[in-house]
Amino acid sequence: RWIKFEENVEDGGERWSAPHVPALPLHSLFQLRTCLQKGTMLLDLNAASFKEIIDKALSGQPKEAELQPALRECLAALLLLQPQHQPTKSLLQLLTELGLSPCQGKRHGCPTGHPPTACTKGRSDPRTQLSKTPLEEQLRNPFKKKVPPGTEAAHIAVGEVEFLEKPFTAFIRLRHGVSLGSLAEVALPSRFLFILLGPPKLKAYREVGRAMATLLTDELFQRVARQAEHREDLVAGIEAFLDELIVLPPGKWDPTARIPPPSSLPSPRRRTIVDPPDQQPHGNGDMAAGGDRASPGHLRSGEELERTGRLFGGLLQDIRRKAPWYGSDFSDALHPQCLSAVLYIYLATVTNAITFGGMLGDATANMQGVLESFLGTAFAGFVFCLFSGQPLTILSSTGPVLVFERLLFSFSQDHSLDYLEFRLWIGLWVAFFGVVLVATEASHLVRYFTRFTEEGFCALISLIFIYDSLKKMLSLAHAFPINWQYRLDNVTSYSCTCNLWRLFNPILTCLTTPHLPPLPSMQSTPTTPVSLSRTQCLDQGGHLLGTSCQYVPDVTLVSFLLFGGTFLSCIALKHFRSSRYFPAGVRKLVSDFAVILAILTSCTIDAVLGLETPKLLVPSEMKPTNPSRGWIVFPFGANPWWVCLVSAVPAVLVTILIFMDQQITGVILNRREYKLQKGAGFHLDLLCVSLLMVITSVTGLPWYVSATVISLAHMESLRKESATSAPGEHPEFLGIREQRLTGLAVFILMGVSVFTAPVLKHIPMPVLYGVFLHMGVAALNSIQLMDRVRLLLMPAKHQPDLAYLRHVPLRRVHLFTVIQLLCLALLWVLKSTMAAIIFPVMV
């Protein structure tokens, strides 16, 4: 059986083998060519049944090979018998049959080793004859799910018959695909038939049949077979196949070993262009032969980046390009995979909003805090997803913007300026500069972003995610310290008592031994509680004394276990799609909901243990974090009039920051490797971000720009793969589920989160930090830089066969990687200092 690869019935006849690349004896192809040159050939035959096909094939023989009427009748009777197909059984059916006796599973038909004529005489049962209509087991065959739509069947009948003195060969092509009753294993229309029967003295029939089957699964030979008008055309097709043949010499490999299918197949188009021998690319030749410029990840300058030469010309082109897709941006989201993406990105966005909101509150004296971060993220993200050109982008606060906010607040405090009013004017200038950039089609500069820039920027943001998640986890050791001085032998000396001064009488209450008799001073004061909790003690003005007061048992350890467990579970469940266990539908479902399953599992473990691990803190009241400010920032009154003009200077730096951050993320998301069909909208995206700057500045909310890592995670969670893949064939990547609904749902949930605090407060923060780490690692592994870093540590003989290693000298690859790493280190150092404001200029 062949679909893309060969499968054989294993010994015992109970199952099909694993799919493998067919290995053919070279002599079988020469014999097949001879059969096609001398045998019967019927092209574009009009026939409605298999019996009619056989009759025409037997009557259309060449005169020198014509059979006697009696032999022709025997041959027709033999070919019209019902084939015994190998059953394709599910695991449940096989388990059910384990309890059956051997006689119940016995197959009927010709016993092995007997010639067909020996049993045809006794087979008068009409059920052994070929049925004109498909049988019920054909229609219900589960293997049909593996067959791609539009597939046709080709039938190859080969064998030895005693009553023939010379081989009978026929190649038949029907004009239209016809259902041939119960002939095929699966009810499919048929177009090609090949018959080779002959006397037992020739032992090569099976190999000739395998050669014919392998040819018919080859896409180029299929094209020849469908278009052939004469016998010579088919023979020429075999010659072309032989020209591409690669021979493995005997003794250098094991012919009994089955070659597994490759992970990806080359396109047949590449095979039609054969380089002349003198122009074949050599190992370390010219880069133009196939270097980095031909990389699938590099964005080609399409119509999205062409200049029109008119004001707002690029913006109008973006709107015209995206408008026809607007309706499908909602209908394409009706898929269970989108629900998984919403939950995954929502939790990541919530964590990001809380993290940046807390840092903004510390940097700006709570002028912007967690609540402002929640509301700003929900509003800006919702508006962007509704109107932008690339709605798969997720808006968020970023590290460089946070650094600028900290510097701006410090400058305002040092010069007695109102921070929010100063920030308002900067935001208005940034919006103005952004509209000017849109009007002048400055986004066409995106075409000059190279792999060097993209990878450096993406690697930096990914490393920030990884660093921040690890830093947050290590800070838990300070909040919940580990008792390094604990000694088991000294357990009797550990205690924690509450020192409470009331009416000038010291009252000591031991929390660790609540059943001890009360102290004498307590007996004289019956209104005094026998024991106080830690919270009660501190509320009443007491303080804790003892060696175990600051020790919180197990919290740090369990937090790290939850953190690492969530990260490893995300990776394992994501890779479950390529596992060998369970049906494909189950694997795909588990992979789609991998992050959600990992979070639910970790939350369940945390709830069962009952430890006080740090939980997600969500604001529950709709009022500004700093009570001294309102929801609207007024442009005049608090600062001198000239501030509105001076604000243009820092606004230039913020504009560069916003432009670079937004457009590099757009370039990464619109890589050709993602196979996006609805086009990009660089000008429209920049306009949306610029206009949102006005609203967030007026309301005192944080500024937002595209978040590279979260947006990449959003893309990865919406990957589409082919539903049907032939045995041995890996699912084909079809692209991304492009739509607006997942982003809109994420940001609606962000806004509602303020009212769902009682539910969200049960999610441990270490679990969300584990998700952060997973997102950073996944984004880092998606760039070529990591592959080249591994090459630095790998001996040449163990290096994978990468395309650029064939055409670029290894020392140049290493030089490129080292320079990239040095620039990345410079950006990291720059980001960590007060000079981080010039970060976008360095990019």
Secondary structure, 3 states (H helix, E strand, C coil): CECCCECCECCCCCCECCCEECCCCHHHHHHHHHHHHHCEEEEEECCCCHHHHHHHHHHCCCHHHCCCHHHHHHHHHHHCECCCCCCCCCHHHHHHHCCCCHHHHCCCCCCCCCCHHHHHCCCCCHHHECCCCCCHHHHCCHHHHHCCCCCCEEEEEEEECCCCCCCEEEEEEEEEEEECCCCCCCCCEEEEEEEEEECCCCCCHHHHHHHHHHHHHCHHHHHHHHHCCCHHHHHHHHHHHHHCCCCCCCCCCCCCCCECCCCCCCCHHHHHCCCCHHHCCCCCCCHHHCCHHHCCCCCCCCHHHCCCCCCCHHHHHHHHHHHHHCCHHHHCCCCHHHHHHHHHHHHHHHHHHHHHHHHHHHHCCCCCCHHHHHHHHHHHHHHHHHHCCCCCCCEECCHHHHHHHHHHHHHHHHCCCCHHHHHHHHHHHHHHHHHHHHHCCHHHHHHHCCHHHHHHHHHHHHHHHHHHHHHHHHHHHHHCCCCCCCCHHHHHHCCCEEEEEECCEEEEEECCCCCCCCCHHHHCCCCCCCCCCHHHHHHCCCEEECCCCCCCCCHHHHHHHHHHHHHHHHHHHHHHHHCCCCCHHHHHHHHHCHHHHHHHHHHHHHHHHCCCCCECCCCCCCCCCCCCCCCCCCCCCCCCCCHHHHCHHHHHHHHHHHHHHHHHHHHHHCCHHHCCCCCCCHHHHHHHHHHHHHHHHHCCCCCCEECHHHHHHHHHCCEEECCCCCCCCCCCEEEECCCCHHHHHHHHHHHHHHHCHHHHCCCEHHHHHHHHHHHHHHHHHCCHHHHHHHHHCCCHHHCCCCHHHHHCCHHHHHHHHHHHHHHHHHHHHHHCCHHHHHHHHHC
